[in-house]
């Protein structure tokens, strides 16, 4: 999914000038990209969705993004799989990894002058509990049997609606 949201060619348009030729192949800003005047192939997402994703991606890119999403730095002692994806619900800031025996946490500890009203000095979320929640979500909703049932139920509902429209019955 990540590759679809960062590659403009999935919008159906051809795009040139994404990389500079004289600056070692560094990325050019989207404002200087050259888009074909009309779509050249079947799109997977709209141009508007792609451009909206670029705005979100710009706020989420971090120092380790260039080497690969959430890749571990060779000198890092610990790897946090949810790095850059966990935010504080109170202040909307990104939480950072914190190792405290025997668990790893994601913590929010804004500087004293930047505490929103009612925000505790530090908020911790245990990493293992967050990972269990994410794993359970994907197991149940994305790749589990409930997903199959949901797919067939929506397909049947859509077929019933289409059949009703064909014979002129109001839904």
Backbone bond lengths (Angstrom), bond angles and torsions (degrees), N, CA, C in turn:
res aa  C-N    CA-C-N  psi(-1)  N-CA   C-N-CA  omega(-1)  CA-C   N-CA-C  phi
1 X - - - 1.453 - - 1.534 110.28 -
2 X 1.327 116.41 -40.47 1.454 121.02 -179.41 1.528 111.40 -57.62
3 X 1.330 116.38 -43.80 1.466 120.43 -179.32 1.533 111.60 -63.58
4 X 1.315 117.69 -36.86 1.467 121.36 178.75 1.528 110.09 -65.17
5 X 1.324 116.65 -39.86 1.456 120.10 -176.97 1.523 113.71 -77.31
6 X 1.348 118.11 -14.91 1.469 118.32 179.15 1.519 113.04 -106.19
7 X 1.324 118.60 -9.46 1.457 121.23 -178.95 1.527 109.69 -104.78
8 X 1.340 118.66 112.07 1.460 120.99 -175.62 1.527 113.68 -65.41
9 X 1.313 118.70 -15.95 1.461 119.99 -178.70 1.528 112.22 -68.20
10 X 1.335 117.52 -18.91 1.461 120.05 177.08 1.535 111.93 -73.08
11 X 1.335 117.30 -5.17 1.467 120.60 176.04 1.528 111.51 -82.48
12 X 1.339 116.46 -7.08 1.459 120.85 -178.86 1.521 112.99 98.14
13 X 1.317 117.39 -9.95 1.461 122.12 -179.64 1.530 109.92 -98.17
14 X 1.303 116.12 154.68 1.461 121.34 169.29 1.523 106.33 -87.93
15 X 1.332 116.66 141.59 1.461 121.16 -176.93 1.527 108.60 -133.77
16 X 1.344 115.06 128.75 1.453 120.95 179.05 1.524 109.48 -118.63
17 X 1.331 115.56 167.94 1.467 123.25 176.15 1.531 112.49 67.54
18 X 1.324 117.00 31.20 1.464 119.80 177.66 1.525 111.74 -77.03
19 X 1.320 115.98 -23.93 1.464 120.48 179.48 1.520 110.07 -125.33
20 X 1.324 115.86 143.47 1.460 121.34 177.37 1.526 109.01 -74.13
21 X 1.321 117.09 142.46 1.463 120.01 -179.65 1.518 111.96 -91.37
22 X 1.315 118.16 -23.82 1.467 120.20 -176.24 1.517 113.34 -106.05
23 X 1.282 118.72 -4.08 1.468 120.78 -178.08 1.524 111.01 -109.31
24 X 1.301 117.11 34.19 1.456 119.97 178.75 1.516 113.69 74.25
25 X 1.313 118.14 19.99 1.457 121.17 178.27 1.519 114.21 79.44
26 X 1.336 117.89 20.02 1.462 120.08 178.58 1.531 109.80 -65.32
27 X 1.308 115.82 157.12 1.472 120.91 -177.09 1.526 110.76 -73.49
28 X 1.321 114.70 136.38 1.457 120.69 173.11 1.524 108.58 -86.42
29 X 1.325 117.81 150.86 1.469 119.72 176.24 1.534 110.11 -66.94
30 X 1.326 118.29 149.54 1.469 121.24 -178.49 1.524 114.18 -56.22
31 X 1.328 118.30 -23.54 1.464 120.54 -178.80 1.527 111.92 -64.87
32 X 1.332 118.39 -24.28 1.466 120.28 -178.27 1.530 112.64 -101.94
33 X 1.309 118.18 1.89 1.461 120.52 176.06 1.526 109.38 -65.57
34 X 1.308 116.45 150.57 1.462 122.14 177.62 1.527 107.58 -110.26
35 X 1.334 115.58 116.61 1.470 122.15 -177.97 1.529 109.07 -100.03
36 X 1.325 116.88 142.51 1.459 120.06 174.39 1.529 108.44 -63.23
37 X 1.336 118.48 148.99 1.466 119.97 -176.21 1.532 113.20 -66.19
38 X 1.322 117.06 -27.54 1.464 121.08 -178.98 1.522 109.25 -135.04
39 X 1.331 117.84 154.61 1.468 119.53 176.38 1.536 110.23 -58.60
40 X 1.322 116.26 142.95 1.455 121.03 -179.07 1.524 112.76 -108.77
41 X 1.323 116.70 -12.78 1.455 120.75 179.37 1.533 109.24 -154.99
42 X 1.324 116.41 170.87 1.466 122.44 -177.16 1.531 110.36 -63.60
43 X 1.340 119.64 124.38 1.466 121.38 -178.37 1.535 112.45 -81.04
44 X 1.326 115.59 152.95 1.461 121.53 171.75 1.525 111.01 -98.77
45 X 1.344 116.58 -22.34 1.451 121.28 175.69 1.520 108.68 -149.17
46 X 1.320 116.09 160.92 1.462 119.73 -178.28 1.526 110.01 -78.11
47 X 1.323 115.14 159.52 1.464 120.69 178.34 1.533 109.42 -63.10
48 X 1.331 117.23 -36.34 1.462 121.64 179.98 1.528 110.67 -64.33
49 X 1.344 117.30 -42.85 1.462 121.15 178.34 1.524 110.12 -63.27
50 X 1.332 116.16 -42.78 1.465 120.42 178.85 1.527 110.57 -59.69
51 X 1.329 117.74 -48.15 1.461 121.03 -177.80 1.529 111.18 -65.36
52 X 1.342 117.10 -36.66 1.469 119.87 176.62 1.527 110.47 -65.47
53 X 1.326 117.30 -38.86 1.471 121.02 178.55 1.522 110.98 -64.92
54 X 1.329 117.94 -33.21 1.461 120.73 179.11 1.521 110.99 -65.30
55 X 1.335 116.76 -36.60 1.467 119.98 178.45 1.518 110.75 -65.66
56 X 1.339 116.68 -41.11 1.466 120.94 178.73 1.525 109.71 -68.08
57 X 1.331 117.25 -43.71 1.462 121.15 -177.56 1.523 111.41 -61.54
58 X 1.306 117.39 -33.86 1.467 120.52 -179.16 1.521 111.29 -63.43
59 X 1.341 118.18 -32.02 1.459 121.06 179.83 1.515 112.13 -83.81
60 X 1.327 118.01 -15.42 1.453 120.84 -176.55 1.523 113.78 -101.73
61 X 1.334 118.29 -10.91 1.456 120.18 -177.02 1.522 109.63 -73.11
62 X 1.309 116.08 136.78 1.453 121.45 -178.22 1.516 110.44 -131.38
63 X 1.309 116.27 -177.33 1.459 122.23 -173.80 1.522 113.43 -59.66
64 X 1.303 119.00 -30.07 1.461 120.86 -177.27 1.518 112.88 -94.48
65 X 1.310 117.90 0.03 1.461 120.77 -177.87 1.518 112.37 -65.92
66 X 1.324 117.85 -32.71 1.460 120.37 -176.33 1.532 111.51 -64.47
67 X 1.324 117.23 -33.55 1.457 120.77 -178.42 1.521 111.66 -82.50
68 X 1.294 117.98 -11.33 1.459 121.42 -177.26 1.510 108.93 135.26
69 X 1.300 116.76 146.22 1.457 121.48 -175.69 1.517 111.68 -55.44
70 X 1.328 116.68 122.13 1.461 123.56 177.44 1.519 113.91 56.94
71 X 1.311 118.40 26.25 1.462 119.32 -179.41 1.523 109.71 -69.40
72 X 1.302 115.58 147.63 1.460 120.42 -179.79 1.526 109.96 -81.67
73 X 1.289 116.58 135.75 1.454 121.64 175.23 1.527 107.68 -71.13
74 X 1.331 118.71 142.17 1.463 119.97 -177.23 1.524 113.95 -58.10
75 X 1.324 118.07 -27.01 1.463 120.58 -179.57 1.530 113.57 -93.86
76 X 1.323 116.83 -4.53 1.469 119.80 -178.81 1.524 110.03 -69.95
77 X 1.326 115.96 139.02 1.469 120.41 178.70 1.520 112.08 -85.47
78 X 1.315 116.57 -21.03 1.463 120.48 -175.71 1.523 108.82 -141.46
79 X 1.324 116.49 146.24 1.462 122.62 179.53 1.520 108.50 -111.88
80 X 1.327 117.35 129.50 1.458 122.91 179.02 1.527 108.82 -109.96
81 X 1.331 119.10 103.15 1.471 121.28 -175.03 1.533 114.24 -60.93
82 X 1.310 117.64 -27.02 1.466 120.38 -178.48 1.528 111.99 -96.54
83 X 1.322 116.24 12.68 1.458 121.30 -179.06 1.529 110.37 -51.66
84 X 1.308 116.23 133.98 1.466 126.72 179.16 1.528 113.66 72.67
85 X 1.328 118.18 7.34 1.467 120.22 179.66 1.524 113.05 -116.94
86 X 1.326 118.80 -2.05 1.465 122.02 -177.15 1.520 108.35 -110.79
87 X 1.346 115.18 124.53 1.460 121.04 -178.28 1.527 110.64 -121.08
88 X 1.319 115.91 151.31 1.461 122.32 176.66 1.525 108.87 -74.15
89 X 1.305 117.08 130.56 1.456 121.57 -179.53 1.532 111.55 -72.09
90 X 1.339 117.35 -26.41 1.464 120.73 -177.47 1.533 113.35 -81.07
91 X 1.341 116.84 -43.90 1.473 119.13 -174.74 1.525 113.36 -114.32
92 X 1.337 117.97 -4.34 1.470 124.05 177.91 1.533 113.14 66.93
93 X 1.325 117.63 16.74 1.463 120.46 176.82 1.524 109.46 -88.91
94 X 1.331 115.34 155.37 1.464 121.38 177.55 1.526 108.80 -70.23
95 X 1.330 115.99 134.32 1.464 120.01 175.96 1.524 109.28 -82.87
96 X 1.312 116.54 154.55 1.462 121.82 -179.45 1.521 110.06 -117.14
97 X 1.345 115.61 154.44 1.457 120.83 -179.67 1.514 111.45 -71.60
98 X 1.330 115.04 141.02 1.456 121.12 -178.83 1.521 107.90 -142.88
99 X 1.315 117.76 122.98 1.464 121.58 179.13 1.522 109.15 -94.35
100 X 1.327 116.23 122.13 1.459 121.72 174.57 1.520 106.10 -137.42
101 X 1.285 117.07 120.63 1.459 121.80 -175.21 1.515 109.88 -56.47
102 X 1.310 120.29 134.86 1.458 129.07 1.41 1.528 112.89 -97.04
103 X 1.327 119.02 8.91 1.463 121.20 -174.76 1.524 111.96 -118.39
104 X 1.328 114.67 163.02 1.458 121.77 169.78 1.519 107.54 -102.67
105 X 1.301 116.72 145.17 1.457 122.21 -177.44 1.520 110.30 -129.09
106 X 1.323 114.92 164.31 1.449 122.23 163.35 1.518 104.62 -111.37
107 X 1.317 116.05 129.91 1.453 120.34 -173.29 1.524 110.86 -122.58
108 X 1.327 113.88 150.49 1.462 121.55 171.17 1.524 105.84 -123.35
109 X 1.320 116.41 116.40 1.462 121.12 -179.14 1.529 109.07 -140.05
110 X 1.343 116.91 76.35 1.462 118.54 -179.25 1.534 111.31 -64.76
111 X 1.307 115.81 153.22 1.465 120.81 176.73 1.524 108.75 -59.27
112 X 1.317 117.88 150.63 1.471 120.82 -174.76 1.527 114.96 -51.22
113 X 1.309 119.16 -36.40 1.461 120.62 -179.25 1.518 113.99 -76.62
114 X 1.334 117.96 -7.03 1.456 121.52 -174.76 1.526 113.35 -114.86
115 X 1.314 117.87 14.75 1.469 120.42 178.37 1.517 110.22 -74.33
116 X 1.321 117.94 123.40 1.464 118.39 170.79 1.531 108.91 -66.82
117 X 1.289 116.22 158.63 1.463 120.84 -178.65 1.525 109.98 -57.87
118 X 1.314 116.70 127.58 1.458 122.33 178.43 1.526 114.53 84.80
119 X 1.321 118.28 -1.63 1.467 121.73 -179.60 1.532 109.11 -78.89
120 X 1.330 117.93 125.95 1.468 119.61 176.52 1.528 110.54 -64.24
121 X 1.323 116.25 162.54 1.465 120.40 179.52 1.527 110.57 -59.51
122 X 1.330 117.37 -40.58 1.465 121.75 179.29 1.522 109.40 -143.46
123 X 1.313 116.25 138.27 1.465 122.49 175.26 1.527 106.97 -122.06
124 X 1.337 116.41 128.90 1.460 121.05 179.14 1.522 110.58 -113.92
125 X 1.334 116.46 145.37 1.472 123.34 172.06 1.526 106.47 -131.83
126 X 1.324 116.42 123.08 1.462 119.38 -178.53 1.523 110.95 -68.43
127 X 1.323 115.11 130.02 1.457 121.07 -177.10 1.521 112.14 -63.76
128 X 1.326 118.49 -41.86 1.465 120.06 -177.32 1.524 111.48 -63.63
129 X 1.330 117.92 -35.20 1.468 120.54 177.79 1.528 111.38 -70.74
130 X 1.330 116.87 -38.32 1.463 120.19 176.47 1.532 110.55 -63.90
131 X 1.331 117.21 -44.40 1.464 120.86 179.58 1.527 111.59 -64.07
132 X 1.355 117.18 -37.68 1.470 120.02 176.34 1.523 110.50 -62.19
133 X 1.344 116.86 -42.28 1.461 120.59 179.46 1.522 112.06 -63.90
134 X 1.328 116.40 -42.77 1.469 120.65 178.59 1.524 110.03 -64.67
135 X 1.331 117.32 -45.89 1.474 121.27 179.61 1.524 111.37 -61.06
136 X 1.324 116.61 -43.65 1.473 119.84 179.18 1.522 111.28 -64.23
137 X 1.323 117.30 -40.43 1.455 120.42 177.97 1.525 110.82 -59.18
138 X 1.338 116.72 -50.07 1.458 119.97 -178.91 1.524 111.32 -65.05
139 X 1.320 117.06 -38.20 1.466 119.67 -179.73 1.524 111.38 -65.24
140 X 1.336 116.99 -40.85 1.477 120.44 -177.79 1.514 112.61 -82.24
141 X 1.334 117.13 -47.24 1.457 120.61 -168.70 1.522 115.03 -94.66
142 X 1.310 118.19 -29.33 1.457 120.66 -174.22 1.525 111.72 -100.26
143 X 1.319 117.63 -48.70 1.460 119.06 -174.80 1.524 114.03 -120.42
144 X 1.313 118.93 5.56 1.453 120.87 -177.14 1.512 113.34 -90.55
145 X 1.333 115.37 179.96 1.461 120.90 -178.30 1.532 111.41 -65.75
146 X 1.337 117.52 -29.29 1.466 119.52 178.13 1.522 110.57 -62.67
147 X 1.323 116.85 -32.60 1.464 120.86 178.25 1.520 110.73 -65.31
148 X 1.316 116.55 -41.55 1.461 121.03 179.09 1.525 110.44 -64.22
149 X 1.333 116.48 -45.13 1.462 120.51 178.85 1.517 110.27 -62.15
150 X 1.342 116.53 -44.13 1.461 121.05 179.69 1.529 110.94 -61.97
151 X 1.331 117.13 -41.60 1.456 121.28 179.63 1.523 110.45 -61.14
152 X 1.336 117.21 -49.87 1.459 119.90 -177.56 1.525 111.76 -68.09
153 X 1.336 117.03 -34.20 1.463 120.09 177.86 1.524 110.27 -64.93
154 X 1.339 117.87 -45.41 1.466 120.36 179.79 1.522 110.75 -67.19
155 X 1.318 116.45 -35.08 1.461 120.18 178.25 1.526 110.53 -65.24
156 X 1.320 116.42 -43.09 1.470 120.97 178.62 1.518 110.06 -64.96
157 X 1.345 117.05 -43.77 1.463 120.67 178.66 1.523 110.75 -60.10
158 X 1.336 117.24 -43.13 1.466 121.16 179.32 1.521 111.47 -65.05
159 X 1.340 117.15 -39.88 1.462 120.64 179.02 1.524 110.69 -66.37
160 X 1.352 116.70 -39.18 1.466 120.31 177.61 1.526 110.81 -63.54
161 X 1.352 116.69 -42.09 1.467 120.63 179.37 1.526 110.58 -64.35
162 X 1.333 116.14 -43.09 1.463 120.34 -179.75 1.525 110.67 -64.10
163 X 1.326 116.85 -40.78 1.464 120.49 179.36 1.529 110.33 -65.26
164 X 1.339 116.79 -40.56 1.459 120.35 178.98 1.527 110.67 -63.80
165 X 1.342 116.75 -39.75 1.470 120.27 178.52 1.535 110.75 -65.38
166 X 1.333 116.66 -38.67 1.454 120.21 -178.51 1.528 112.39 -64.43
167 X 1.339 116.66 -35.98 1.480 118.59 -178.91 1.513 112.13 -95.50
168 X 1.364 116.50 1.25 1.458 119.68 174.07 1.524 115.06 84.17
169 X 1.322 118.51 21.35 1.459 121.83 178.55 1.531 107.67 -92.58
170 X 1.339 117.19 129.62 1.461 120.88 178.80 1.512 109.96 -71.79
171 X 1.356 116.92 138.53 1.462 120.88 -176.40 1.463 115.25 -90.94
